[in-house]
Each structure stands twice: as structure tokens, then as C-alpha cells.
Amino acid sequence: MTTPERTIDAIRSEIATLTTEASNPRYPDLAALTTTELVAGMNGEDALVPAAIEKQLPVIAAVIDEIAARMGRGGRLIYVGAGTPGRMGILDASECPPTFGTDPSLVVGVIAGGQAAVKQAVENAEDSAEAGAADAAALNLTANDSVVGIAASGRTPYVIAAVKAARAQGAYTVGFACNNNSPLGAAADTALEIEVGPEFLTGSTRLKSGTCQKLVLNMISTISMVRLGKTYKNVMVDLRATNAKLHARSERTLMQVTGCDAATATSALAAADGHVKAAILAIMTGLPAEQAATLLADNAGFLPNAIDAGTRPGTDAS
């Protein structure tokens, strides 16, 4: 339902100015093309996305530094979106626990219409500013939290209201849109606006805009975790071996990082209760797994610092 301030005519006028809603002049008649031509066309359009992102890398880096600093003080990273952007946020958030061993409450995806909207469209959910504000209020945000509002158009009422409410609570806010000079960008502390141009299929922002969102959210979560010490060298060391694949990956990681053999990796991983980072520290310092875990905690989970502390002269590795 639209509000009096947002009549259908006003929305039509807004949409007419958006590059994400423009018709792509390179493909005026998709049905007239062969399948090979269609595949090549979509691939060509997708190839434009990284170049568009590259123009905004300084902004993305600044956003990550702000988010990581707050997460380092105990804050959360929260993505808010409607439709495809909401699903992208949920996808990125859901991958953080298995990849980085984080608590599910640390990175959260919020979607207009609630969990039902993950699988199917919830009519009018994105138009409710009231719901956006209420969902943000329910998060009990603090100054250590970061909220990234995502909307291809940059004009989704639910997302704008959520960002405004989050900012009012003191959270750091980012307005991530695929159009320049967006209301969403204006509502946030930082505007992250990446124009990817008209879609291959006019108005289908699950395509290039969705690809852009996926790539940028990958950067935000992954690099934030690097800054939080969730990686070592270029490997995942905070994962836990909770299934056969992860167990094999964990053992391989131990052998790769420490140079140990498979038997040592298996034993160390079992002693550390499947915690790769603690097992690495135990092998590299000679400390028992329990003491290695304590040393990690004493060093805020930063493995290089813990290794340094555990290998200093006088450290008890008996």
C-alpha cells in the first residue's frame, strides 16, 4: 500500500529516472536472439559489474574499516533489504558462522516481510516504512553496531526507514544502492552507490544489481573478518570441523600452515575439539590444547599475537 506522500504517479516519476529501470539499448528484442547470443549478452553485461565496483573501492574500504572497528568493540553487522537485496544479506550473514566460526547473532540479515519473504515475495512489504522502522527498533542497536541498507533502486521505503531508525539509535549506517544520488544514500552515514547500468532484462535487478550486491557483501564480511583476526595468512582458521568435509579441510589447513603430517593434524584437531586456530597454536608452540585456547582468548583471537606470546622465552610449553 502506498502512503499519500508516495502516490503511484510519484513512484512512476521516480522510476523513470533510475538507471536500474532503464531499457538496455544493446538488447532491444531478446526473443530475436539465439540462445548463444543471449548467453554471450548476459555474460557481457555481468562483466561490467567489477569495473563499476572498482570505481567505489575507496568507499567500500572506508565502510569496512568503520564496520570492523565497531565489531572489534563487540558490535554486530546487520544487513537490511527487501526482495533480492534482503536475500543477498541473509545469504552473506548465513555463511559467516561456518566460514569464520562466528556466533549467528554477529552478522544478521533482515528482510522486509520476515522469513516468509526469503522463499517468495511478500506483497507490499517493501512499501512499509513503518515495518522498516519497527524491525530496526527491535534489534536494540547501539553505537557499536553497523547497519547496511541494501536496495538496487535506492528508494525502497522499508529499507530507508530502517536505516533512518538505526541511525537515530546511534548505529553506523550505510546506504548501498545501484543508482546515484539515492534517498537511501542520503539517509545513511555513508552512501555506497554503484551504478551498474540498465539490466539485460529491463528492470530485473536480480541480475547485474544482484551480482554487484553479492560481490560487495562478500568484501564487507570477509575483509571485516580478516581485520578481526578470523584468518591466518590466507586461510580460514576459525572454522570448526562440524562435518566430514570441514574436518578434511581443517586437517589440510593444519598441515598447510604448520607443516605437520596427517596424524599430527588429526590428533591436534581432536584435542582442540575441532577448533582449527587452537590446534594450529598448540602445534606451533607445543602448548597443550587447553592452554593454547586460553592464550588465544588472552590475545583476542589474533593468532599471530598468540604465536608470538606462546613462543617467547620462558613460556611454559610443558
C-alpha positions as CSV (number, residue, x, y, z in Angstrom):
1,M,0.0,0.0,0.0
2,T,1.3,3.4,-0.9
3,T,1.1,6.4,1.5
4,P,-0.4,9.7,0.5
5,E,3.1,11.1,0.2
6,R,4.0,8.3,-2.2
7,T,1.3,8.1,-4.9
8,I,1.6,5.8,-7.9
9,D,2.3,8.9,-10.1
10,A,5.2,9.9,-7.8
11,I,6.6,6.4,-7.9
12,R,6.3,6.3,-11.7
13,S,8.2,9.6,-11.9
14,E,11.0,8.2,-9.6
15,I,11.3,5.0,-11.5
16,A,11.7,6.9,-14.8
17,T,14.9,8.4,-13.6
18,L,16.6,5.2,-12.4
19,T,19.3,3.5,-14.5
20,T,18.3,0.2,-12.9
21,E,14.9,0.6,-14.6
22,A,16.1,1.8,-18.0
23,S,15.8,-0.3,-21.1
24,N,19.2,-1.7,-22.3
25,P,19.8,-0.3,-25.8
26,R,22.1,-3.2,-26.7
27,Y,19.3,-5.7,-26.4
28,P,16.0,-4.3,-27.7
29,D,14.5,-7.7,-28.5
30,L,15.7,-10.7,-26.5
31,A,13.5,-13.2,-28.3
32,A,15.1,-12.3,-31.6
33,L,18.5,-13.6,-30.4
34,T,19.8,-17.1,-30.5
35,T,20.5,-18.8,-27.2
36,T,24.2,-18.5,-27.8
37,E,23.8,-14.7,-28.4
38,L,21.7,-14.5,-25.2
39,V,24.3,-16.3,-23.1
40,A,27.0,-14.1,-24.5
41,G,24.9,-11.0,-23.9
42,M,24.2,-11.8,-20.3
43,N,27.9,-12.7,-19.7
44,G,29.0,-9.4,-21.3
45,E,26.6,-7.4,-19.0
46,D,27.8,-9.3,-15.9
47,A,31.4,-8.5,-16.9
48,L,30.6,-4.8,-16.5
49,V,29.9,-5.2,-12.8
50,P,33.5,-5.4,-11.4
51,A,34.5,-2.3,-13.2
52,A,31.6,-0.4,-11.7
53,I,32.6,-1.7,-8.3
54,E,36.2,-0.7,-8.8
55,K,35.2,3.0,-9.0
56,Q,33.9,2.8,-5.5
57,L,36.7,0.7,-3.8
58,P,37.8,3.6,-1.6
59,V,34.3,4.0,-0.2
60,I,34.0,0.2,0.3
61,A,37.3,0.2,2.1
62,A,36.2,3.1,4.4
63,V,32.9,1.3,5.1
64,I,34.8,-1.9,6.1
65,D,37.1,-0.1,8.4
66,E,34.2,1.5,10.2
67,I,32.3,-1.8,10.5
68,A,35.4,-3.8,11.6
69,A,36.2,-1.2,14.3
70,R,32.8,-1.4,15.7
71,M,32.7,-5.2,15.6
72,G,36.0,-5.2,17.4
73,R,34.2,-3.4,20.2
74,G,31.5,-6.1,20.4
75,G,29.1,-4.7,17.7
76,R,27.1,-6.5,15.1
77,L,26.9,-6.3,11.3
78,I,23.3,-6.2,10.1
79,Y,22.1,-6.2,6.5
80,V,18.6,-4.9,5.8
81,G,16.9,-5.2,2.4
82,A,13.7,-6.2,0.6
83,G,13.4,-8.9,-2.1
84,T,16.7,-9.8,-3.8
85,P,18.8,-7.4,-1.7
86,G,17.3,-8.8,1.5
87,R,18.1,-12.4,0.4
88,M,21.6,-11.4,-0.5
89,G,22.1,-10.0,3.0
90,I,20.7,-13.2,4.5
91,L,22.9,-15.3,2.3
92,D,26.1,-13.5,3.3
93,A,25.1,-13.5,7.0
94,S,24.3,-17.2,7.0
95,E,27.8,-18.1,5.6
96,C,29.7,-16.3,8.3
97,P,29.3,-19.0,11.1
98,P,30.6,-21.9,9.1
99,T,33.3,-19.9,7.4
100,F,34.6,-17.9,10.4
101,G,33.2,-19.7,13.4
102,T,31.1,-16.7,14.4
103,D,28.0,-16.7,16.6
104,P,24.9,-16.4,14.3
105,S,24.0,-13.2,16.1
106,L,27.2,-11.4,15.0
107,V,26.2,-11.0,11.3
108,V,22.4,-10.8,10.7
109,G,20.2,-10.5,7.6
110,V,16.9,-8.7,7.9
111,I,14.3,-8.9,5.1
112,A,11.1,-7.0,4.6
113,G,8.2,-9.4,5.2
114,G,10.2,-11.6,7.5
115,Q,11.4,-15.2,6.9
116,A,8.5,-15.9,4.6
117,A,10.0,-13.4,2.1
118,V,13.2,-15.5,1.8
119,K,11.4,-18.0,-0.4
120,Q,8.6,-16.0,-2.0
121,A,7.6,-12.4,-2.5
122,V,5.5,-10.8,0.3
123,E,3.2,-8.3,-1.3
124,N,3.7,-4.6,-0.3
125,A,6.4,-5.5,2.4
126,E,8.9,-3.2,0.8
127,D,6.5,-0.3,0.8
128,S,6.0,-0.2,4.6
129,A,8.2,2.4,6.2
130,E,6.5,1.6,9.5
131,A,7.7,-2.0,9.3
132,G,11.2,-1.0,8.5
133,A,11.4,1.3,11.5
134,A,9.9,-1.3,13.7
135,D,12.3,-4.0,12.6
136,A,15.2,-1.7,13.2
137,A,13.9,-0.8,16.7
138,A,13.6,-4.5,17.5
139,L,17.3,-5.0,17.0
140,N,18.1,-2.9,20.1
141,L,21.0,-1.2,18.2
142,T,24.0,0.5,19.8
143,A,26.8,2.7,18.6
144,N,28.9,-0.4,18.1
145,D,26.5,-1.9,15.6
146,S,26.6,-1.3,11.8
147,V,23.5,-1.4,9.6
148,V,23.9,-1.8,5.8
149,G,20.7,-1.0,4.0
150,I,20.6,-2.5,0.5
151,A,18.3,-1.5,-2.3
152,A,19.0,-1.6,-6.0
153,S,16.8,1.4,-6.7
154,G,17.9,3.2,-3.5
155,R,14.3,4.3,-2.9
156,T,12.7,1.3,-1.1
157,P,10.6,2.8,1.8
158,Y,11.2,-0.2,4.2
159,V,15.0,0.0,3.8
160,I,15.2,3.8,4.1
161,A,13.1,3.8,7.2
162,A,15.1,1.0,8.8
163,V,18.4,2.9,8.1
164,K,16.9,6.2,9.5
165,A,15.8,4.4,12.6
166,A,19.2,2.6,13.0
167,R,21.0,5.9,12.7
168,A,18.7,7.5,15.3
169,Q,19.7,4.7,17.7
170,G,23.4,5.6,17.1
171,A,24.4,2.7,14.8
172,Y,26.7,3.3,11.9
173,T,24.7,3.2,8.7
174,V,25.4,2.5,5.0
175,G,23.1,3.1,2.2
176,F,24.0,0.7,-0.6
177,A,22.2,1.4,-3.9
178,C,22.8,0.8,-7.6
179,N,21.7,4.3,-8.5
180,N,23.5,7.6,-7.7
181,N,22.0,10.3,-5.6
182,S,19.6,7.9,-3.9
183,P,17.3,8.7,-1.0
184,L,18.8,5.6,0.7
185,G,22.3,7.0,0.4
186,A,21.1,10.4,1.7
187,A,19.5,8.7,4.8
188,A,22.7,6.9,5.8
189,D,26.0,8.0,7.4
190,T,27.8,6.7,4.2
191,A,26.3,6.4,0.7
192,L,27.7,3.5,-1.2
193,E,26.3,3.9,-4.7
194,I,27.4,1.7,-7.5
195,E,25.7,2.2,-10.9
196,V,25.9,-1.0,-13.0
197,G,23.7,0.4,-15.8
198,P,20.5,-1.0,-17.3
199,E,19.8,-4.6,-16.8
200,F,19.9,-7.3,-19.6
201,L,16.2,-7.9,-18.9
202,T,14.7,-4.4,-18.3
203,G,14.1,-3.8,-14.6
204,S,15.2,-7.3,-13.4
205,T,17.5,-6.1,-10.7
206,R,18.3,-9.6,-9.5
207,L,20.8,-9.7,-12.4
208,K,23.6,-7.1,-12.5
209,S,22.4,-5.3,-9.4
210,G,22.2,-8.6,-7.5
211,T,25.6,-9.6,-8.7
212,C,27.0,-6.3,-7.5
213,Q,25.4,-6.7,-4.1
214,K,26.8,-10.3,-3.8
215,L,30.3,-9.2,-4.7
216,V,30.3,-6.2,-2.3
217,L,28.8,-8.0,0.6
218,N,31.5,-10.7,0.1
219,M,34.0,-7.9,0.5
220,I,32.4,-6.4,3.6
221,S,32.0,-9.6,5.6
222,T,35.3,-11.3,4.5
223,I,37.6,-8.3,5.0
224,S,35.9,-7.4,8.2
225,M,36.7,-10.9,9.5
226,V,40.3,-10.5,8.3
227,R,40.5,-7.4,10.4
228,L,39.0,-9.2,13.4
229,G,41.7,-11.9,13.2
230,K,39.4,-14.6,11.8
231,T,42.0,-15.6,9.2
232,Y,45.8,-16.5,9.3
233,K,47.9,-15.9,6.2
234,N,45.2,-16.5,3.5
235,V,43.4,-19.4,5.1
236,M,40.3,-19.9,7.3
237,V,41.4,-20.8,10.8
238,D,38.3,-20.0,12.8
239,L,36.1,-22.7,11.3
240,R,35.1,-25.7,13.3
241,A,35.1,-29.3,11.9
242,T,31.4,-30.0,12.2
243,N,31.1,-32.3,9.2
244,A,33.2,-34.6,7.1
245,K,34.1,-32.0,4.5
246,L,35.1,-29.4,7.1
247,H,37.0,-32.0,9.1
248,A,39.1,-32.8,6.0
249,R,39.5,-29.1,5.2
250,S,40.6,-28.5,8.8
251,E,43.2,-31.2,8.7
252,R,44.5,-29.9,5.4
253,T,44.7,-26.4,6.9
254,L,46.7,-27.6,9.8
255,M,49.2,-29.4,7.6
256,Q,49.4,-26.4,5.2
257,V,50.0,-23.9,8.0
258,T,52.3,-25.8,10.3
259,G,53.9,-28.4,8.0
260,C,52.8,-31.2,10.2
261,D,51.8,-34.7,9.0
262,A,48.3,-36.0,8.8
263,A,48.5,-38.0,12.0
264,T,49.6,-34.9,14.0
265,A,46.9,-32.8,12.4
266,T,44.2,-35.4,13.3
267,S,45.4,-35.6,16.9
268,A,45.8,-31.9,17.4
269,L,42.3,-31.2,16.0
270,A,40.7,-33.8,18.3
271,A,42.5,-32.3,21.3
272,A,41.3,-28.8,20.4
273,D,37.7,-30.0,20.0
274,G,37.7,-29.3,16.3
275,H,38.9,-25.7,16.7
276,V,41.5,-25.1,13.9
277,K,43.0,-22.0,15.3
278,A,43.7,-23.5,18.7
279,A,45.1,-26.7,17.1
280,I,47.5,-24.5,15.0
281,L,48.6,-22.7,18.1
282,A,49.2,-25.9,20.0
283,I,51.3,-27.4,17.2
284,M,53.4,-24.2,16.7
285,T,54.0,-23.6,20.4
286,G,54.0,-27.1,21.8
287,L,51.3,-26.0,24.3
288,P,48.5,-28.3,25.4
289,A,45.3,-27.6,23.5
290,E,43.5,-26.2,26.6
291,Q,46.4,-23.8,27.3
292,A,46.5,-22.8,23.6
293,A,42.8,-21.9,23.7
294,T,43.4,-19.7,26.8
295,L,46.3,-18.0,25.1
296,L,44.2,-17.3,22.1
297,A,41.5,-15.7,24.3
298,D,44.1,-13.6,26.0
299,N,45.1,-12.3,22.6
300,A,41.6,-11.5,21.4
301,G,41.7,-14.4,19.0
302,F,44.6,-13.0,16.9
303,L,46.7,-16.0,16.1
304,P,49.9,-14.2,15.2
305,N,49.9,-12.4,18.5
306,A,49.2,-15.7,20.3
307,I,52.0,-17.5,18.5
308,D,54.4,-14.7,19.4
309,A,53.3,-14.8,23.1
310,G,53.5,-18.6,23.1
311,T,57.0,-18.9,21.7
312,R,58.7,-16.2,23.8
313,P,61.5,-17.5,26.1
314,G,60.1,-18.6,29.4
315,T,56.7,-19.6,28.1
316,D,55.6,-22.9,29.7
317,A,55.1,-25.4,26.9
318,S,55.3,-28.4,29.1
